Amino acid sequence: MTDFSISILNWYNHEKTSMPWRDEPDPYRIWLSEVMLQQTQIQTVIPYYLRWIKTLPTVRDAAESSEDVVLKLWEGLGYYARARNFRLACQTITENFDGIVPSDPIQFKQLKGVGDYITAAVQSIAFGHPLPVIDGNVRRITSRLLSLPHPPDQHYGEIMDFLTRHIGDTQPGDFNQAMMDLARDVCKPKVPLCTQCPVSCYCSAFSDQNVHRYPVKKEKKTRPHFRVAVGVIWKDSHILVSKRKSNGLLGGLWEFPGGKIQNGESSPECIQRETLEELGIQVTVGDFIKTIQHAYTHFSISMDSYHCRFKTGEPKSIGCSDWKWIKRDELVSLAFPKANHKIFDNIPEVSPFEN
């Protein structure tokens, strides 16, 4: 080990944060935690992780579960492709590896949804392979350590060389987790605690007293905004919901039918067009419910919602993967996008058209 790795590992051994998956020997649970932690804060992940493990404690349990069960466990965590891919990967492991997570990095990386980051994290922590983890946190630390003059994406080779030189064969999993903890607790984005840093003596930016300049930021792109309209469609005491196709944004989640409002189109007109195109039915648009503002990672929406009465037609899965009529109290049993959840409290127990 290098002096740098010794310093950061000594710090980690004394300061590491307790987490439900820390010091966990089961590769399945380590893998699950790393998938959940992508783009998500630790405190947000913990209840989801514990609930998942209680419901699906093994690879085989996840492989044999339905997509609806998996997405309901994941509901609210976002980036739903992670959950769908994890289930599919568990199916592959069950079929091809007798339910045992592969300890070969090459085999593991071939699983659905597994890329460089997940491979390095799981294989280093669970099996001791010296594979450096590189994410936004690690890029920030190395940008400061090396005073990288451009955005970190332009310095991937230098970052990888630095980490490969220091990770060592002895405790590669601890090294990767130490880098993560250091980024979260000390080398913070806006107010780094340099005087508490165990490796500040190796930091070029700290030595030059210009830590605030790093990492160099990329130019931000304008985030587009879309107007959307959805209908809470009633037929007697039942509500029609449709399931999004699995291969797109929010794939596999249930939702109130609707879509993007086209130029020159009103919200009611949008709902009538979308329900005909997606489900092959006609509806009468009734009272306005509310407008929801919601932001996703790469865009934001304003979503108008209306009560609608089913008019004619037999629902068909034209632009969706499934549909069903449900009672009002069944909404909580299905996995919905967060934006749809914001309408739930405004939906009565009985159809407003029955009054």
LUMVEXKE-166127 format. One record per residue (C-alpha): x, y, z; chain. Coordinates in pm, 1 decimal, padded with zeros to 6 digits. Layout:
<sites>
((X; Y; Z); "A")
...
</sites>
This chain:
<sites>
((00000.0; 00000.0; 00000.0); "A")
((00108.7; 00359.2; -00062.0); "A")
((00127.5; 00626.3; 00206.8); "A")
((-00188.3; 00778.8; 00061.1); "A")
((-00385.1; 00454.7; 00089.3); "A")
((-00255.7; 00389.3; 00442.7); "A")
((-00366.4; 00738.4; 00549.5); "A")
((-00715.7; 00710.0; 00407.4); "A")
((-00768.4; 00354.2; 00533.8); "A")
((-00658.0; 00449.1; 00887.1); "A")
((-00907.2; 00734.3; 00877.8); "A")
((-01182.0; 00505.2; 00746.7); "A")
((-01122.4; 00244.3; 01017.3); "A")
((-01186.3; 00510.6; 01282.6); "A")
((-01447.3; 00727.6; 01113.6); "A")
((-01652.5; 00505.9; 00881.3); "A")
((-02027.2; 00557.4; 00891.3); "A")
((-02243.6; 00269.3; 01009.3); "A")
((-02483.0; 00146.2; 00739.5); "A")
((-02704.3; -00166.3; 00719.5); "A")
((-02496.4; -00304.7; 00432.5); "A")
((-02153.1; -00222.8; 00576.5); "A")
((-01947.3; -00530.4; 00671.5); "A")
((-02217.8; -00740.2; 00503.3); "A")
((-02073.1; -01066.2; 00361.2); "A")
((-02360.8; -01137.6; 00120.7); "A")
((-02269.7; -01014.2; -00231.8); "A")
((-02640.4; -00987.8; -00318.9); "A")
((-02699.7; -00735.5; -00041.9); "A")
((-02382.6; -00541.8; -00122.0); "A")
((-02490.6; -00528.1; -00486.3); "A")
((-02844.7; -00416.6; -00397.6); "A")
((-02713.6; -00135.2; -00176.9); "A")
((-02480.6; -00008.5; -00449.1); "A")
((-02760.8; -00009.4; -00707.2); "A")
((-02987.6; 00183.1; -00470.7); "A")
((-02714.9; 00431.2; -00379.1); "A")
((-02661.9; 00544.8; -00737.1); "A")
((-02785.7; 00906.0; -00759.4); "A")
((-02951.4; 00867.9; -00415.8); "A")
((-02865.8; 00981.1; -00061.4); "A")
((-02783.3; 00720.0; 00205.2); "A")
((-03060.3; 00822.5; 00445.3); "A")
((-03312.2; 00794.0; 00164.3); "A")
((-03188.1; 00448.5; 00069.3); "A")
((-03183.4; 00285.8; 00415.0); "A")
((-03561.2; 00224.9; 00457.1); "A")
((-03589.1; 00105.5; 00096.9); "A")
((-03298.2; -00133.7; 00145.7); "A")
((-03438.6; -00277.4; 00468.2); "A")
((-03786.1; -00318.6; 00319.1); "A")
((-03645.5; -00489.1; 00009.5); "A")
((-03428.3; -00731.6; 00209.0); "A")
((-03723.0; -00821.7; 00431.0); "A")
((-03938.3; -00897.3; 00126.0); "A")
((-03677.2; -01037.3; -00115.5); "A")
((-03383.3; -01160.0; 00096.0); "A")
((-03208.4; -01365.4; -00174.2); "A")
((-03119.4; -01358.8; -00542.9); "A")
((-03381.8; -01626.0; -00610.5); "A")
((-03651.0; -01425.0; -00431.7); "A")
((-03576.5; -01122.9; -00650.1); "A")
((-03563.8; -01339.3; -00963.7); "A")
((-03902.0; -01498.6; -00891.4); "A")
((-04077.2; -01173.8; -00798.0); "A")
((-04305.2; -00989.2; -01039.6); "A")
((-04214.8; -00655.1; -01194.1); "A")
((-04504.0; -00496.5; -01004.1); "A")
((-04368.6; -00620.1; -00669.5); "A")
((-04018.2; -00493.5; -00745.9); "A")
((-04139.1; -00152.2; -00861.1); "A")
((-04368.1; -00113.2; -00559.3); "A")
((-04068.7; -00178.9; -00330.6); "A")
((-03874.7; 00079.9; -00532.5); "A")
((-04157.8; 00333.1; -00555.9); "A")
((-04032.0; 00686.6; -00483.2); "A")
((-03662.9; 00597.6; -00516.7); "A")
((-03649.3; 00704.1; -00880.9); "A")
((-03443.9; 00579.3; -01176.1); "A")
((-03672.7; 00277.9; -01202.0); "A")
((-03463.4; 00107.1; -01468.6); "A")
((-03228.5; 00018.2; -01181.6); "A")
((-03497.0; -00199.0; -01022.5); "A")
((-03608.3; -00360.4; -01347.0); "A")
((-03251.3; -00439.3; -01447.5); "A")
((-03164.7; -00573.3; -01101.9); "A")
((-03454.6; -00818.9; -01119.3); "A")
((-03352.9; -00932.1; -01469.0); "A")
((-02991.8; -00974.4; -01358.8); "A")
((-03106.5; -01187.5; -01063.8); "A")
((-03299.8; -01403.8; -01308.0); "A")
((-02982.5; -01453.7; -01511.6); "A")
((-02786.1; -01545.8; -01199.7); "A")
((-03054.6; -01793.2; -01097.2); "A")
((-03060.2; -01954.9; -01440.0); "A")
((-02687.4; -01951.2; -01521.1); "A")
((-02502.9; -01938.6; -01186.7); "A")
((-02730.8; -02138.8; -00955.5); "A")
((-02832.3; -01824.5; -00769.4); "A")
((-02475.0; -01730.2; -00673.0); "A")
((-02348.4; -01381.0; -00760.4); "A")
((-02045.4; -01425.4; -00990.4); "A")
((-01708.8; -01344.4; -00833.2); "A")
((-01555.7; -01301.6; -01177.3); "A")
((-01569.8; -00929.1; -01271.9); "A")
((-01605.8; -01009.4; -01641.6); "A")
((-01902.5; -01240.4; -01585.4); "A")
((-02059.2; -00999.6; -01337.9); "A")
((-02030.6; -00702.8; -01572.7); "A")
((-02227.3; -00889.7; -01839.7); "A")
((-02540.2; -00883.9; -01622.0); "A")
((-02825.5; -00649.7; -01711.7); "A")
((-02773.2; -00299.2; -01573.9); "A")
((-02419.9; -00364.6; -01446.7); "A")
((-02157.4; -00115.8; -01564.0); "A")
((-01809.6; -00010.4; -01458.7); "A")
((-01918.0; 00153.9; -01132.9); "A")
((-02131.6; -00133.2; -01000.5); "A")
((-01871.8; -00388.6; -01112.0); "A")
((-01591.5; -00209.3; -00927.5); "A")
((-01797.2; -00148.0; -00612.9); "A")
((-01939.9; -00498.6; -00573.8); "A")
((-01632.8; -00689.7; -00687.0); "A")
((-01398.3; -00490.0; -00461.9); "A")
((-01617.6; -00500.6; -00151.2); "A")
((-01754.9; -00853.6; -00184.6); "A")
((-01462.4; -01034.2; -00347.4); "A")
((-01151.7; -00820.5; -00293.7); "A")
((-01077.8; -00734.2; -00655.5); "A")
((-00863.8; -00413.9; -00676.5); "A")
((-01100.8; -00225.1; -00904.1); "A")
((-01130.9; 00149.5; -00836.5); "A")
((-01475.7; 00303.0; -00812.5); "A")
((-01521.3; 00626.0; -01007.1); "A")
((-01831.6; 00839.2; -00957.9); "A")
((-01902.1; 01208.0; -00905.6); "A")
((-01768.0; 01198.4; -00549.5); "A")
((-01440.6; 01036.3; -00646.9); "A")
((-01403.3; 01273.1; -00940.7); "A")
((-01437.8; 01566.7; -00703.0); "A")
((-01168.8; 01436.4; -00465.1); "A")
((-00921.0; 01349.1; -00737.4); "A")
((-00983.8; 01679.9; -00914.9); "A")
((-00870.1; 01855.4; -00599.4); "A")
((-00587.1; 01616.9; -00519.7); "A")
((-00443.2; 01658.3; -00869.7); "A")
((-00567.0; 02013.6; -00948.5); "A")
((-00715.2; 01887.2; -01274.3); "A")
((-00754.5; 02187.8; -01509.2); "A")
((-01067.1; 02068.6; -01694.2); "A")
((-01399.0; 01905.6; -01597.5); "A")
((-01332.9; 01556.4; -01453.5); "A")
((-01489.2; 01376.8; -01750.8); "A")
((-01196.0; 01498.1; -01957.1); "A")
((-00945.8; 01343.9; -01714.5); "A")
((-01077.5; 00988.8; -01681.0); "A")
((-00739.0; 00832.4; -01763.0); "A")
((-00553.1; 01039.0; -01505.0); "A")
((-00813.0; 00967.4; -01238.4); "A")
((-00805.5; 00593.8; -01309.1); "A")
((-00424.6; 00588.9; -01305.4); "A")
((-00418.0; 00765.3; -00967.9); "A")
((-00671.8; 00531.2; -00809.4); "A")
((-00516.4; 00217.7; -00957.3); "A")
((-00181.4; 00321.4; -00814.0); "A")
((-00322.8; 00359.0; -00462.7); "A")
((-00604.8; 00104.4; -00422.5); "A")
((-00375.4; -00191.8; -00352.2); "A")
((-00464.8; -00560.5; -00316.3); "A")
((-00512.4; -00568.9; 00060.3); "A")
((-00834.3; -00376.1; 00127.9); "A")
((-00969.1; -00254.6; -00207.1); "A")
((-01331.1; -00252.5; -00089.2); "A")
((-01244.0; -00044.0; 00215.2); "A")
((-01039.0; 00191.1; -00002.1); "A")
((-01335.1; 00253.9; -00232.6); "A")
((-01572.9; 00303.8; 00060.1); "A")
((-01319.8; 00533.0; 00229.6); "A")
((-01312.2; 00753.9; -00079.0); "A")
((-01693.5; 00769.5; -00073.6); "A")
((-01707.9; 00854.1; 00295.5); "A")
((-01435.1; 01113.8; 00258.5); "A")
((-01626.0; 01283.9; -00022.8); "A")
((-01951.6; 01286.1; 00169.6); "A")
((-01824.2; 01386.6; 00513.7); "A")
((-01507.8; 01589.3; 00449.2); "A")
((-01431.2; 01675.6; 00086.4); "A")
((-01776.0; 01825.1; 00036.1); "A")
((-01882.0; 02004.0; -00282.4); "A")
((-01927.5; 02354.8; -00141.8); "A")
((-01763.5; 02372.7; 00201.9); "A")
((-01484.6; 02113.7; 00219.7); "A")
((-01345.9; 02050.7; 00567.6); "A")
((-00982.9; 02051.1; 00461.4); "A")
((-00843.7; 02077.8; 00813.9); "A")
((-01013.9; 01746.2; 00896.4); "A")
((-00895.4; 01569.0; 00582.6); "A")
((-00657.5; 01273.6; 00638.9); "A")
((-00497.3; 01320.3; 00297.1); "A")
((-00474.9; 01700.0; 00274.6); "A")
((-00094.6; 01674.3; 00268.5); "A")
((-00129.1; 01500.6; -00069.2); "A")
((-00374.7; 01756.0; -00207.2); "A")
((-00241.6; 01996.4; -00469.7); "A")
((-00544.8; 02225.6; -00447.0); "A")
((-00513.9; 02250.0; -00068.2); "A")
((-00143.6; 02322.6; -00097.0); "A")
((-00216.8; 02606.8; -00339.3); "A")
((-00512.5; 02726.6; -00128.3); "A")
((-00758.0; 02713.2; -00417.3); "A")
((-00970.9; 02410.0; -00334.9); "A")
((-01281.8; 02611.6; -00422.8); "A")
((-01180.1; 02608.8; -00789.7); "A")
((-01214.6; 02233.5; -00821.4); "A")
((-01361.8; 02037.3; -00976.4); "A")
((-01388.0; 02257.5; -01284.2); "A")
((-01754.8; 02257.5; -01381.6); "A")
((-01908.2; 02178.6; -01716.8); "A")
((-02138.9; 02434.4; -01872.5); "A")
((-02493.3; 02360.2; -01763.2); "A")
((-02755.8; 02292.7; -02026.0); "A")
((-03099.6; 02448.8; -02000.1); "A")
((-03345.3; 02196.0; -01862.6); "A")
((-03654.8; 02169.4; -02085.8); "A")
((-04005.7; 02208.5; -01945.3); "A")
((-04313.2; 02025.0; -02072.0); "A")
((-04685.0; 02070.9; -02018.9); "A")
((-04871.8; 01747.8; -01951.0); "A")
((-05235.0; 01657.7; -01892.6); "A")
((-05380.0; 01342.3; -01734.1); "A")
((-05728.9; 01214.9; -01665.9); "A")
((-05868.8; 01034.9; -01364.1); "A")
((-06111.6; 00830.4; -01570.4); "A")
((-06421.0; 00700.2; -01389.5); "A")
((-06654.3; 00417.6; -01483.6); "A")
((-06910.0; 00381.4; -01207.7); "A")
((-06693.6; 00340.8; -00893.3); "A")
((-06376.6; 00234.4; -01072.4); "A")
((-06077.4; 00431.2; -01204.4); "A")
((-05884.6; 00340.3; -01518.3); "A")
((-05505.0; 00322.8; -01485.0); "A")
((-05248.6; 00222.0; -01745.4); "A")
((-04900.0; 00074.5; -01716.2); "A")
((-04604.2; 00237.2; -01888.5); "A")
((-04395.3; 00024.3; -02122.4); "A")
((-04082.8; -00110.0; -01953.1); "A")
((-03832.4; 00029.3; -02201.2); "A")
((-03880.8; 00399.3; -02131.5); "A")
((-03883.1; 00665.1; -01861.2); "A")
((-04066.8; 00541.7; -01550.0); "A")
((-04109.1; 00209.6; -01730.1); "A")
((-04334.0; -00043.3; -01561.0); "A")
((-04509.9; 00210.4; -01338.3); "A")
((-04884.8; 00262.7; -01336.0); "A")
((-05026.2; 00606.6; -01411.2); "A")
((-05334.4; 00808.9; -01494.1); "A")
((-05370.5; 00813.5; -01874.2); "A")
((-05254.7; 01125.7; -02055.8); "A")
((-04943.5; 01277.7; -02207.9); "A")
((-04769.0; 01587.4; -02341.0); "A")
((-04986.7; 01877.2; -02455.0); "A")
((-04924.9; 01962.3; -02818.3); "A")
((-04901.0; 02315.4; -02958.4); "A")
((-05242.8; 02478.4; -02984.0); "A")
((-05403.5; 02204.0; -02777.6); "A")
((-05593.0; 02249.3; -02451.3); "A")
((-05549.2; 02013.3; -02157.0); "A")
((-05893.4; 01850.0; -02205.9); "A")
((-05819.8; 01804.6; -02576.9); "A")
((-05486.3; 01644.1; -02490.5); "A")
((-05651.3; 01396.1; -02253.6); "A")
((-05913.1; 01301.0; -02513.0); "A")
((-05646.8; 01251.1; -02782.4); "A")
((-05407.1; 01057.6; -02559.9); "A")
((-05669.7; 00819.3; -02422.1); "A")
((-05784.0; 00740.8; -02774.9); "A")
((-05427.2; 00689.3; -02900.5); "A")
((-05299.8; 00497.8; -02598.9); "A")
((-05606.6; 00298.2; -02497.5); "A")
((-05855.9; 00320.1; -02783.4); "A")
((-06131.0; 00476.1; -02571.9); "A")
((-06325.9; 00802.2; -02566.5); "A")
((-06383.0; 01005.3; -02252.0); "A")
((-06575.7; 01311.3; -02145.8); "A")
((-06354.3; 01556.7; -01958.0); "A")
((-06511.7; 01692.6; -01641.5); "A")
((-06391.1; 01906.8; -01351.6); "A")
((-06034.8; 02030.3; -01319.1); "A")
((-05851.8; 01872.7; -01022.1); "A")
((-05517.9; 02054.6; -00986.4); "A")
((-05189.0; 02139.9; -01158.0); "A")
((-04875.7; 01962.6; -01039.9); "A")
((-04521.6; 02099.2; -01073.7); "A")
((-04259.8; 01827.2; -01079.6); "A")
((-03888.8; 01819.5; -01163.7); "A")
((-03699.1; 01523.0; -01302.0); "A")
((-03322.2; 01505.1; -01348.4); "A")
((-03317.5; 01631.0; -01706.0); "A")
((-03652.4; 01810.3; -01744.6); "A")
((-03952.7; 01943.6; -01553.5); "A")
((-04328.3; 01929.8; -01606.5); "A")
((-04650.6; 02110.9; -01528.3); "A")
((-04922.5; 01846.0; -01511.1); "A")
((-05290.6; 01938.0; -01533.5); "A")
((-05531.7; 01675.3; -01401.4); "A")
((-05905.4; 01636.8; -01464.0); "A")
((-06183.5; 01404.7; -01362.7); "A")
((-06311.2; 01223.2; -01671.1); "A")
((-06608.9; 01001.2; -01744.2); "A")
((-06558.9; 00687.6; -01952.4); "A")
((-06765.5; 00722.4; -02268.4); "A")
((-06716.8; 00446.3; -02527.5); "A")
((-06471.3; 00183.8; -02646.6); "A")
((-06300.6; -00121.4; -02504.1); "A")
((-05962.8; -00039.5; -02344.2); "A")
((-05666.9; -00188.7; -02528.8); "A")
((-05291.3; -00180.3; -02463.3); "A")
((-05199.4; 00029.8; -02767.8); "A")
((-04945.8; 00275.6; -02627.9); "A")
((-04910.0; 00109.9; -02288.1); "A")
((-04820.5; -00238.3; -02166.7); "A")
((-05133.9; -00300.0; -01957.7); "A")
((-05441.9; -00138.7; -01808.6); "A")
((-05695.3; -00212.3; -01535.7); "A")
((-05999.9; -00074.1; -01359.5); "A")
((-05937.5; -00031.2; -00987.0); "A")
((-06115.6; 00101.7; -00680.2); "A")
((-05995.4; 00425.5; -00522.3); "A")
((-05838.8; 00243.0; -00225.8); "A")
((-05634.6; 00021.5; -00458.1); "A")
((-05418.5; 00312.5; -00573.9); "A")
((-05172.4; 00256.3; -00289.3); "A")
((-05117.7; -00107.9; -00389.2); "A")
((-04961.7; -00012.6; -00723.8); "A")
((-04635.8; 00167.0; -00803.2); "A")
((-04702.7; 00516.9; -00943.3); "A")
((-04468.9; 00804.6; -01038.7); "A")
((-04430.6; 01075.2; -00774.1); "A")
((-04615.5; 01329.1; -00988.0); "A")
((-04924.3; 01105.4; -00993.7); "A")
((-04902.3; 01059.3; -00617.9); "A")
((-04955.5; 01433.4; -00576.3); "A")
((-05309.4; 01388.6; -00707.5); "A")
((-05412.2; 01103.0; -00477.1); "A")
((-05541.1; 01323.0; -00194.1); "A")
((-05773.4; 01501.9; -00438.7); "A")
((-05942.7; 01184.2; -00560.6); "A")
((-06270.3; 01106.6; -00378.3); "A")
((-06380.1; 00760.8; -00267.5); "A")
((-06674.2; 00767.6; -00508.8); "A")
((-06703.2; 00898.1; -00861.8); "A")
((-06781.1; 01272.1; -00880.8); "A")
((-07009.6; 01187.0; -01172.9); "A")
((-07241.4; 00990.4; -00944.5); "A")
((-07337.8; 01298.5; -00743.9); "A")
</sites>
